[in-house]
Amino acid sequence: MKRIAISVMTLAGAVSIAALAQRGGGGNSTEINNVPYDGRFTYARIKYSASGSGGGGFGRRGFDVMWNHDYPRSDRTFPSMLAELTSVQARFDASNVFTSDDPRLMSFPVVYLCEVGAWRPSEAEVVGLRTYMMKGGFVLVDDFAGQDWQNFEEQLLRVLPDARPVRLDASHPIFDAFYRIASLDFESNESGTPEFYGVFEDNDPTKRLMMAVNYNFDVSEYWEMASEGRAPIVATGEAFKLGINYVMYTLTH
């Protein structure tokens, strides 16, 4: 049923989220145990070597490699909710991490990319990501804010030289792909006001949406916090609805 109340959504995934939280493995882990494609929706994310002023640094967990923020809990928690609430067969006991030039990426229709203020893809990775999107892959860009946009746009133009991100409002079909999201006034967990952009094939908003961009917003962090029970239900519920819409739109367009 498309219009599921948020309270129902939260209760439906409670058992799965609790189980995930007990499996251990905090956010920002760099341990990778990829699994082969088996026909189920499996969460995939892009890893890269962070560099430049927005690159990695040392913190409480050691060197921050940037691409791994909220990994692996967000990558397991979100598919559990996708499986609970839709007919999509999703795998949530594992998730995958690839460089964008890894040919295995082509088996996964949706890939996540975060902290793009530090993203400096190699030439091979540029070509790999371009090929992925041109062959039908969908990229979700998330978890960046402020001046990070400058580097994101610079690297995006290396991938798609003619790309022009288009700001999206709630009237776009992606926000009615499964849940009706009437407002994009989400509670911000980054600096600035959340904004949402799309990169379309041939820069034509009537054609295929190849990339969705969450700017001044971190949807993945809400998924991770939901697995740990440390965020308001309303905020995490809205984040799950947004993620489910992204996936359902991609799988049906």
ChimeraX commands (.cxc) that place a marker at each C-alpha (Angstrom):
marker #1 position 0.00,0.00,0.00 radius 0.5
marker #1 position 1.47,3.31,-1.08 radius 0.5
marker #1 position 0.24,5.65,1.63 radius 0.5
marker #1 position 1.56,3.86,4.70 radius 0.5
marker #1 position 1.44,5.87,7.90 radius 0.5
marker #1 position 4.80,6.67,9.40 radius 0.5
marker #1 position 3.91,4.92,12.65 radius 0.5
marker #1 position 3.22,1.71,10.74 radius 0.5
marker #1 position 6.50,2.04,8.88 radius 0.5
marker #1 position 8.43,2.43,12.12 radius 0.5
marker #1 position 6.77,-0.54,13.79 radius 0.5
marker #1 position 7.11,-2.78,10.74 radius 0.5
marker #1 position 10.89,-2.40,10.70 radius 0.5
marker #1 position 11.46,-2.44,14.46 radius 0.5
marker #1 position 12.47,-6.09,14.67 radius 0.5
marker #1 position 14.83,-5.86,11.71 radius 0.5
marker #1 position 16.46,-2.68,12.97 radius 0.5
marker #1 position 16.93,-4.12,16.44 radius 0.5
marker #1 position 18.57,-7.21,14.96 radius 0.5
marker #1 position 20.89,-5.10,12.85 radius 0.5
marker #1 position 21.89,-2.98,15.82 radius 0.5
marker #1 position 22.90,-6.12,17.72 radius 0.5
marker #1 position 25.21,-7.38,14.98 radius 0.5
marker #1 position 27.92,-4.90,15.86 radius 0.5
marker #1 position 30.03,-2.77,13.57 radius 0.5
marker #1 position 29.83,0.95,14.17 radius 0.5
marker #1 position 29.64,3.71,11.60 radius 0.5
marker #1 position 32.67,4.75,9.54 radius 0.5
marker #1 position 34.10,1.23,9.40 radius 0.5
marker #1 position 36.57,0.45,6.60 radius 0.5
marker #1 position 36.19,-3.34,6.79 radius 0.5
marker #1 position 34.69,-4.55,3.50 radius 0.5
marker #1 position 33.14,-7.95,2.92 radius 0.5
marker #1 position 31.53,-7.79,-0.52 radius 0.5
marker #1 position 29.01,-10.37,-1.65 radius 0.5
marker #1 position 28.21,-11.52,-5.21 radius 0.5
marker #1 position 25.07,-10.40,-6.98 radius 0.5
marker #1 position 22.25,-12.86,-6.33 radius 0.5
marker #1 position 19.24,-11.09,-7.84 radius 0.5
marker #1 position 18.20,-9.27,-4.68 radius 0.5
marker #1 position 18.53,-5.54,-4.19 radius 0.5
marker #1 position 21.89,-5.11,-2.47 radius 0.5
marker #1 position 23.08,-1.73,-1.24 radius 0.5
marker #1 position 26.24,-0.56,-2.98 radius 0.5
marker #1 position 28.43,2.44,-2.30 radius 0.5
marker #1 position 31.42,4.03,-3.99 radius 0.5
marker #1 position 34.78,4.24,-2.30 radius 0.5
marker #1 position 37.51,6.65,-3.35 radius 0.5
marker #1 position 40.81,8.06,-2.16 radius 0.5
marker #1 position 40.07,11.33,-0.39 radius 0.5
marker #1 position 42.39,14.23,-1.16 radius 0.5
marker #1 position 42.59,18.01,-1.20 radius 0.5
marker #1 position 41.32,20.46,1.43 radius 0.5
marker #1 position 38.17,18.41,1.90 radius 0.5
marker #1 position 40.09,15.15,2.21 radius 0.5
marker #1 position 40.61,12.76,5.05 radius 0.5
marker #1 position 41.95,13.70,8.42 radius 0.5
marker #1 position 42.66,12.18,11.81 radius 0.5
marker #1 position 39.93,11.88,14.41 radius 0.5
marker #1 position 38.80,9.67,17.26 radius 0.5
marker #1 position 38.53,6.65,14.96 radius 0.5
marker #1 position 41.85,7.23,13.21 radius 0.5
marker #1 position 42.18,8.39,9.62 radius 0.5
marker #1 position 38.86,9.48,8.15 radius 0.5
marker #1 position 38.60,8.11,4.63 radius 0.5
marker #1 position 35.38,10.11,4.00 radius 0.5
marker #1 position 33.58,7.68,1.66 radius 0.5
marker #1 position 32.73,5.37,4.58 radius 0.5
marker #1 position 30.59,7.76,6.65 radius 0.5
marker #1 position 27.71,5.85,8.31 radius 0.5
marker #1 position 29.01,2.56,6.91 radius 0.5
marker #1 position 28.05,-0.23,7.40 radius 0.5
marker #1 position 24.96,0.33,9.57 radius 0.5
marker #1 position 23.14,2.68,7.21 radius 0.5
marker #1 position 23.84,0.32,4.30 radius 0.5
marker #1 position 22.20,-2.59,6.14 radius 0.5
marker #1 position 19.40,-0.73,7.93 radius 0.5
marker #1 position 17.94,0.96,4.86 radius 0.5
marker #1 position 17.50,-2.28,2.85 radius 0.5
marker #1 position 15.79,-3.87,5.85 radius 0.5
marker #1 position 13.14,-1.16,5.73 radius 0.5
marker #1 position 12.90,-1.41,1.95 radius 0.5
marker #1 position 12.17,-5.13,2.28 radius 0.5
marker #1 position 9.65,-4.60,5.11 radius 0.5
marker #1 position 7.64,-1.96,3.32 radius 0.5
marker #1 position 7.76,-2.84,-0.37 radius 0.5
marker #1 position 7.72,-5.94,-2.53 radius 0.5
marker #1 position 11.41,-5.49,-3.33 radius 0.5
marker #1 position 13.51,-8.46,-2.29 radius 0.5
marker #1 position 16.41,-6.77,-0.55 radius 0.5
marker #1 position 19.50,-8.17,1.09 radius 0.5
marker #1 position 20.34,-6.64,4.46 radius 0.5
marker #1 position 22.84,-9.10,5.89 radius 0.5
marker #1 position 25.54,-7.59,3.69 radius 0.5
marker #1 position 26.30,-4.63,1.42 radius 0.5
marker #1 position 28.95,-3.87,-1.18 radius 0.5
marker #1 position 31.63,-1.23,-1.67 radius 0.5
marker #1 position 33.29,-0.65,-5.04 radius 0.5
marker #1 position 35.46,1.89,-6.77 radius 0.5
marker #1 position 33.51,3.40,-9.64 radius 0.5
marker #1 position 35.71,1.67,-12.23 radius 0.5
marker #1 position 34.99,-1.79,-10.81 radius 0.5
marker #1 position 33.04,-3.74,-13.47 radius 0.5
marker #1 position 31.04,-5.49,-10.72 radius 0.5
marker #1 position 29.27,-2.19,-10.07 radius 0.5
marker #1 position 27.26,-2.74,-13.26 radius 0.5
marker #1 position 25.19,-5.42,-11.51 radius 0.5
marker #1 position 23.76,-2.93,-9.00 radius 0.5
marker #1 position 21.15,-0.41,-10.20 radius 0.5
marker #1 position 21.63,2.10,-7.36 radius 0.5
marker #1 position 24.91,3.25,-5.86 radius 0.5
marker #1 position 25.59,5.65,-2.99 radius 0.5
marker #1 position 28.32,8.31,-2.97 radius 0.5
marker #1 position 28.98,10.61,0.01 radius 0.5
marker #1 position 31.22,13.42,1.23 radius 0.5
marker #1 position 31.90,14.65,-2.27 radius 0.5
marker #1 position 33.84,17.64,-0.98 radius 0.5
marker #1 position 36.71,15.14,-0.73 radius 0.5
marker #1 position 35.91,13.19,-3.89 radius 0.5
marker #1 position 38.77,13.17,-6.43 radius 0.5
marker #1 position 38.15,10.26,-8.80 radius 0.5
marker #1 position 40.99,8.97,-10.95 radius 0.5
marker #1 position 40.58,9.08,-14.71 radius 0.5
marker #1 position 39.63,5.41,-14.71 radius 0.5
marker #1 position 37.02,6.06,-12.00 radius 0.5
marker #1 position 35.64,9.02,-13.97 radius 0.5
marker #1 position 35.15,6.81,-17.02 radius 0.5
marker #1 position 33.70,4.02,-14.91 radius 0.5
marker #1 position 31.07,6.25,-13.30 radius 0.5
marker #1 position 30.15,7.82,-16.64 radius 0.5
marker #1 position 29.70,4.36,-18.14 radius 0.5
marker #1 position 27.63,3.23,-15.16 radius 0.5
marker #1 position 25.20,6.13,-15.48 radius 0.5
marker #1 position 24.97,5.98,-19.27 radius 0.5
marker #1 position 24.12,2.27,-19.06 radius 0.5
marker #1 position 21.22,2.99,-16.70 radius 0.5
marker #1 position 22.77,3.19,-13.24 radius 0.5
marker #1 position 21.47,5.67,-10.66 radius 0.5
marker #1 position 23.77,7.55,-8.28 radius 0.5
marker #1 position 22.62,8.96,-4.94 radius 0.5
marker #1 position 24.95,11.73,-3.78 radius 0.5
marker #1 position 24.60,12.56,-0.09 radius 0.5
marker #1 position 26.19,14.00,3.04 radius 0.5
marker #1 position 27.88,17.21,1.94 radius 0.5
marker #1 position 27.30,20.88,2.55 radius 0.5
marker #1 position 28.50,24.43,2.03 radius 0.5
marker #1 position 31.63,24.90,-0.06 radius 0.5
marker #1 position 31.81,21.17,-0.76 radius 0.5
marker #1 position 29.51,21.92,-3.69 radius 0.5
marker #1 position 32.38,23.50,-5.61 radius 0.5
marker #1 position 34.41,20.32,-5.68 radius 0.5
marker #1 position 31.34,18.18,-6.36 radius 0.5
marker #1 position 30.48,20.25,-9.43 radius 0.5
marker #1 position 34.08,20.23,-10.64 radius 0.5
marker #1 position 34.32,16.44,-10.41 radius 0.5
marker #1 position 30.83,15.94,-11.85 radius 0.5
marker #1 position 31.86,17.89,-14.94 radius 0.5
marker #1 position 34.77,15.50,-15.38 radius 0.5
marker #1 position 32.29,12.62,-15.36 radius 0.5
marker #1 position 29.62,14.33,-17.47 radius 0.5
marker #1 position 31.12,17.43,-19.11 radius 0.5
marker #1 position 27.73,18.89,-20.04 radius 0.5
marker #1 position 25.97,18.10,-16.74 radius 0.5
marker #1 position 23.81,20.83,-15.24 radius 0.5
marker #1 position 22.22,19.87,-11.90 radius 0.5
marker #1 position 18.58,20.95,-11.75 radius 0.5
marker #1 position 17.07,21.89,-8.41 radius 0.5
marker #1 position 14.10,19.66,-7.60 radius 0.5
marker #1 position 10.93,20.58,-5.79 radius 0.5
marker #1 position 8.24,18.38,-4.31 radius 0.5
marker #1 position 6.35,18.27,-7.62 radius 0.5
marker #1 position 8.93,15.98,-9.21 radius 0.5
marker #1 position 7.63,12.39,-9.63 radius 0.5
marker #1 position 10.50,10.97,-7.59 radius 0.5
marker #1 position 8.83,12.40,-4.49 radius 0.5
marker #1 position 5.65,10.48,-5.29 radius 0.5
marker #1 position 7.25,7.23,-6.43 radius 0.5
marker #1 position 6.00,5.26,-3.41 radius 0.5
marker #1 position 5.30,7.72,-0.62 radius 0.5
marker #1 position 3.87,11.14,-1.33 radius 0.5
marker #1 position 6.44,13.57,0.06 radius 0.5
marker #1 position 4.58,16.87,-0.01 radius 0.5
marker #1 position 7.37,19.04,1.39 radius 0.5
marker #1 position 11.16,18.99,1.17 radius 0.5
marker #1 position 11.53,21.09,4.31 radius 0.5
marker #1 position 13.42,18.35,6.12 radius 0.5
marker #1 position 15.10,18.92,9.46 radius 0.5
marker #1 position 18.70,19.65,8.55 radius 0.5
marker #1 position 21.50,17.52,9.98 radius 0.5
marker #1 position 24.11,19.50,8.06 radius 0.5
marker #1 position 24.92,23.20,7.90 radius 0.5
marker #1 position 22.54,25.14,5.68 radius 0.5
marker #1 position 19.07,24.42,4.37 radius 0.5
marker #1 position 18.56,21.05,2.63 radius 0.5
marker #1 position 18.36,21.29,-1.16 radius 0.5
marker #1 position 17.75,18.52,-3.67 radius 0.5
marker #1 position 19.04,18.35,-7.23 radius 0.5
marker #1 position 18.82,16.01,-10.18 radius 0.5
marker #1 position 21.16,15.29,-13.07 radius 0.5
marker #1 position 19.17,14.23,-16.12 radius 0.5
marker #1 position 20.13,12.53,-19.34 radius 0.5
marker #1 position 20.90,15.25,-21.92 radius 0.5
marker #1 position 20.06,17.81,-19.20 radius 0.5
marker #1 position 16.42,17.25,-20.07 radius 0.5
marker #1 position 14.12,16.99,-17.01 radius 0.5
marker #1 position 11.67,14.95,-19.11 radius 0.5
marker #1 position 14.32,12.25,-19.63 radius 0.5
marker #1 position 15.91,9.74,-17.27 radius 0.5
marker #1 position 17.11,10.93,-13.88 radius 0.5
marker #1 position 20.66,9.59,-13.57 radius 0.5
marker #1 position 21.68,11.18,-10.27 radius 0.5
marker #1 position 19.90,12.58,-7.21 radius 0.5
marker #1 position 21.84,14.99,-5.01 radius 0.5
marker #1 position 21.12,15.68,-1.35 radius 0.5
marker #1 position 22.89,18.97,-0.56 radius 0.5
marker #1 position 23.07,20.25,3.01 radius 0.5
marker #1 position 21.48,16.97,4.06 radius 0.5
marker #1 position 22.61,13.52,5.17 radius 0.5
marker #1 position 19.88,10.93,4.70 radius 0.5
marker #1 position 22.28,8.07,5.42 radius 0.5
marker #1 position 23.06,9.38,8.89 radius 0.5
marker #1 position 19.39,9.15,9.82 radius 0.5
marker #1 position 19.34,5.52,8.63 radius 0.5
marker #1 position 22.36,4.76,10.80 radius 0.5
marker #1 position 20.91,6.55,13.82 radius 0.5
marker #1 position 17.65,4.61,13.43 radius 0.5
marker #1 position 19.58,1.37,13.85 radius 0.5
marker #1 position 20.95,2.70,17.13 radius 0.5
marker #1 position 17.74,4.31,18.39 radius 0.5
marker #1 position 19.34,7.73,18.72 radius 0.5
marker #1 position 17.22,9.93,16.47 radius 0.5
marker #1 position 13.59,11.14,16.55 radius 0.5
marker #1 position 11.15,8.74,14.92 radius 0.5
marker #1 position 9.69,11.46,12.70 radius 0.5
marker #1 position 13.12,12.43,11.29 radius 0.5
marker #1 position 14.21,8.86,10.61 radius 0.5
marker #1 position 10.82,7.99,9.17 radius 0.5
marker #1 position 11.04,10.82,6.66 radius 0.5
marker #1 position 14.56,9.71,5.76 radius 0.5
marker #1 position 13.40,6.16,5.07 radius 0.5
marker #1 position 10.55,7.44,2.92 radius 0.5
marker #1 position 12.96,9.55,0.88 radius 0.5
marker #1 position 15.34,6.62,0.34 radius 0.5
marker #1 position 12.54,4.24,-0.60 radius 0.5
marker #1 position 11.24,6.75,-3.14 radius 0.5
marker #1 position 14.68,7.04,-4.70 radius 0.5
marker #1 position 14.95,3.26,-5.12 radius 0.5
marker #1 position 11.38,2.70,-6.29 radius 0.5
marker #1 position 11.62,5.50,-8.83 radius 0.5
marker #1 position 14.87,4.07,-10.17 radius 0.5
marker #1 position 13.52,0.54,-10.46 radius 0.5
marker #1 position 10.41,1.69,-12.33 radius 0.5
marker #1 position 11.90,4.25,-14.73 radius 0.5
marker link #1:1,2 radius 0.2
marker link #1:2,3 radius 0.2
marker link #1:3,4 radius 0.2
marker link #1:4,5 radius 0.2
marker link #1:5,6 radius 0.2
marker link #1:6,7 radius 0.2
marker link #1:7,8 radius 0.2
marker link #1:8,9 radius 0.2
marker link #1:9,10 radius 0.2
marker link #1:10,11 radius 0.2
marker link #1:11,12 radius 0.2
marker link #1:12,13 radius 0.2
marker link #1:13,14 radius 0.2
marker link #1:14,15 radius 0.2
marker link #1:15,16 radius 0.2
marker link #1:16,17 radius 0.2
marker link #1:17,18 radius 0.2
marker link #1:18,19 radius 0.2
marker link #1:19,20 radius 0.2
marker link #1:20,21 radius 0.2
marker link #1:21,22 radius 0.2
marker link #1:22,23 radius 0.2
marker link #1:23,24 radius 0.2
marker link #1:24,25 radius 0.2
marker link #1:25,26 radius 0.2
marker link #1:26,27 radius 0.2
marker link #1:27,28 radius 0.2
marker link #1:28,29 radius 0.2
marker link #1:29,30 radius 0.2
marker link #1:30,31 radius 0.2
marker link #1:31,32 radius 0.2
marker link #1:32,33 radius 0.2
marker link #1:33,34 radius 0.2
marker link #1:34,35 radius 0.2
marker link #1:35,36 radius 0.2
marker link #1:36,37 radius 0.2
marker link #1:37,38 radius 0.2
marker link #1:38,39 radius 0.2
marker link #1:39,40 radius 0.2
marker link #1:40,41 radius 0.2
marker link #1:41,42 radius 0.2
marker link #1:42,43 radius 0.2
marker link #1:43,44 radius 0.2
marker link #1:44,45 radius 0.2
marker link #1:45,46 radius 0.2
marker link #1:46,47 radius 0.2
marker link #1:47,48 radius 0.2
marker link #1:48,49 radius 0.2
marker link #1:49,50 radius 0.2
marker link #1:50,51 radius 0.2
marker link #1:51,52 radius 0.2
marker link #1:52,53 radius 0.2
marker link #1:53,54 radius 0.2
marker link #1:54,55 radius 0.2
marker link #1:55,56 radius 0.2
marker link #1:56,57 radius 0.2
marker link #1:57,58 radius 0.2
marker link #1:58,59 radius 0.2
marker link #1:59,60 radius 0.2
marker link #1:60,61 radius 0.2
marker link #1:61,62 radius 0.2
marker link #1:62,63 radius 0.2
marker link #1:63,64 radius 0.2
marker link #1:64,65 radius 0.2
marker link #1:65,66 radius 0.2
marker link #1:66,67 radius 0.2
marker link #1:67,68 radius 0.2
marker link #1:68,69 radius 0.2
marker link #1:69,70 radius 0.2
marker link #1:70,71 radius 0.2
marker link #1:71,72 radius 0.2
marker link #1:72,73 radius 0.2
marker link #1:73,74 radius 0.2
marker link #1:74,75 radius 0.2
marker link #1:75,76 radius 0.2
marker link #1:76,77 radius 0.2
marker link #1:77,78 radius 0.2
marker link #1:78,79 radius 0.2
marker link #1:79,80 radius 0.2
marker link #1:80,81 radius 0.2
marker link #1:81,82 radius 0.2
marker link #1:82,83 radius 0.2
marker link #1:83,84 radius 0.2
marker link #1:84,85 radius 0.2
marker link #1:85,86 radius 0.2
marker link #1:86,87 radius 0.2
marker link #1:87,88 radius 0.2
marker link #1:88,89 radius 0.2
marker link #1:89,90 radius 0.2
marker link #1:90,91 radius 0.2
marker link #1:91,92 radius 0.2
marker link #1:92,93 radius 0.2
marker link #1:93,94 radius 0.2
marker link #1:94,95 radius 0.2
marker link #1:95,96 radius 0.2
marker link #1:96,97 radius 0.2
marker link #1:97,98 radius 0.2
marker link #1:98,99 radius 0.2
marker link #1:99,100 radius 0.2
marker link #1:100,101 radius 0.2
marker link #1:101,102 radius 0.2
marker link #1:102,103 radius 0.2
marker link #1:103,104 radius 0.2
marker link #1:104,105 radius 0.2
marker link #1:105,106 radius 0.2
marker link #1:106,107 radius 0.2
marker link #1:107,108 radius 0.2
marker link #1:108,109 radius 0.2
marker link #1:109,110 radius 0.2
marker link #1:110,111 radius 0.2
marker link #1:111,112 radius 0.2
marker link #1:112,113 radius 0.2
marker link #1:113,114 radius 0.2
marker link #1:114,115 radius 0.2
marker link #1:115,116 radius 0.2
marker link #1:116,117 radius 0.2
marker link #1:117,118 radius 0.2
marker link #1:118,119 radius 0.2
marker link #1:119,120 radius 0.2
marker link #1:120,121 radius 0.2
marker link #1:121,122 radius 0.2
marker link #1:122,123 radius 0.2
marker link #1:123,124 radius 0.2
marker link #1:124,125 radius 0.2
marker link #1:125,126 radius 0.2
marker link #1:126,127 radius 0.2
marker link #1:127,128 radius 0.2
marker link #1:128,129 radius 0.2
marker link #1:129,130 radius 0.2
marker link #1:130,131 radius 0.2
marker link #1:131,132 radius 0.2
marker link #1:132,133 radius 0.2
marker link #1:133,134 radius 0.2
marker link #1:134,135 radius 0.2
marker link #1:135,136 radius 0.2
marker link #1:136,137 radius 0.2
marker link #1:137,138 radius 0.2
marker link #1:138,139 radius 0.2
marker link #1:139,140 radius 0.2
marker link #1:140,141 radius 0.2
marker link #1:141,142 radius 0.2
marker link #1:142,143 radius 0.2
marker link #1:143,144 radius 0.2
marker link #1:144,145 radius 0.2
marker link #1:145,146 radius 0.2
marker link #1:146,147 radius 0.2
marker link #1:147,148 radius 0.2
marker link #1:148,149 radius 0.2
marker link #1:149,150 radius 0.2
marker link #1:150,151 radius 0.2
marker link #1:151,152 radius 0.2
marker link #1:152,153 radius 0.2
marker link #1:153,154 radius 0.2
marker link #1:154,155 radius 0.2
marker link #1:155,156 radius 0.2
marker link #1:156,157 radius 0.2
marker link #1:157,158 radius 0.2
marker link #1:158,159 radius 0.2
marker link #1:159,160 radius 0.2
marker link #1:160,161 radius 0.2
marker link #1:161,162 radius 0.2
marker link #1:162,163 radius 0.2
marker link #1:163,164 radius 0.2
marker link #1:164,165 radius 0.2
marker link #1:165,166 radius 0.2
marker link #1:166,167 radius 0.2
marker link #1:167,168 radius 0.2
marker link #1:168,169 radius 0.2
marker link #1:169,170 radius 0.2
marker link #1:170,171 radius 0.2
marker link #1:171,172 radius 0.2
marker link #1:172,173 radius 0.2
marker link #1:173,174 radius 0.2
marker link #1:174,175 radius 0.2
marker link #1:175,176 radius 0.2
marker link #1:176,177 radius 0.2
marker link #1:177,178 radius 0.2
marker link #1:178,179 radius 0.2
marker link #1:179,180 radius 0.2
marker link #1:180,181 radius 0.2
marker link #1:181,182 radius 0.2
marker link #1:182,183 radius 0.2
marker link #1:183,184 radius 0.2
marker link #1:184,185 radius 0.2
marker link #1:185,186 radius 0.2
marker link #1:186,187 radius 0.2
marker link #1:187,188 radius 0.2
marker link #1:188,189 radius 0.2
marker link #1:189,190 radius 0.2
marker link #1:190,191 radius 0.2
marker link #1:191,192 radius 0.2
marker link #1:192,193 radius 0.2
marker link #1:193,194 radius 0.2
marker link #1:194,195 radius 0.2
marker link #1:195,196 radius 0.2
marker link #1:196,197 radius 0.2
marker link #1:197,198 radius 0.2
marker link #1:198,199 radius 0.2
marker link #1:199,200 radius 0.2
marker link #1:200,201 radius 0.2
marker link #1:201,202 radius 0.2
marker link #1:202,203 radius 0.2
marker link #1:203,204 radius 0.2
marker link #1:204,205 radius 0.2
marker link #1:205,206 radius 0.2
marker link #1:206,207 radius 0.2
marker link #1:207,208 radius 0.2
marker link #1:208,209 radius 0.2
marker link #1:209,210 radius 0.2
marker link #1:210,211 radius 0.2
marker link #1:211,212 radius 0.2
marker link #1:212,213 radius 0.2
marker link #1:213,214 radius 0.2
marker link #1:214,215 radius 0.2
marker link #1:215,216 radius 0.2
marker link #1:216,217 radius 0.2
marker link #1:217,218 radius 0.2
marker link #1:218,219 radius 0.2
marker link #1:219,220 radius 0.2
marker link #1:220,221 radius 0.2
marker link #1:221,222 radius 0.2
marker link #1:222,223 radius 0.2
marker link #1:223,224 radius 0.2
marker link #1:224,225 radius 0.2
marker link #1:225,226 radius 0.2
marker link #1:226,227 radius 0.2
marker link #1:227,228 radius 0.2
marker link #1:228,229 radius 0.2
marker link #1:229,230 radius 0.2
marker link #1:230,231 radius 0.2
marker link #1:231,232 radius 0.2
marker link #1:232,233 radius 0.2
marker link #1:233,234 radius 0.2
marker link #1:234,235 radius 0.2
marker link #1:235,236 radius 0.2
marker link #1:236,237 radius 0.2
marker link #1:237,238 radius 0.2
marker link #1:238,239 radius 0.2
marker link #1:239,240 radius 0.2
marker link #1:240,241 radius 0.2
marker link #1:241,242 radius 0.2
marker link #1:242,243 radius 0.2
marker link #1:243,244 radius 0.2
marker link #1:244,245 radius 0.2
marker link #1:245,246 radius 0.2
marker link #1:246,247 radius 0.2
marker link #1:247,248 radius 0.2
marker link #1:248,249 radius 0.2
marker link #1:249,250 radius 0.2
marker link #1:250,251 radius 0.2
marker link #1:251,252 radius 0.2
marker link #1:252,253 radius 0.2
view
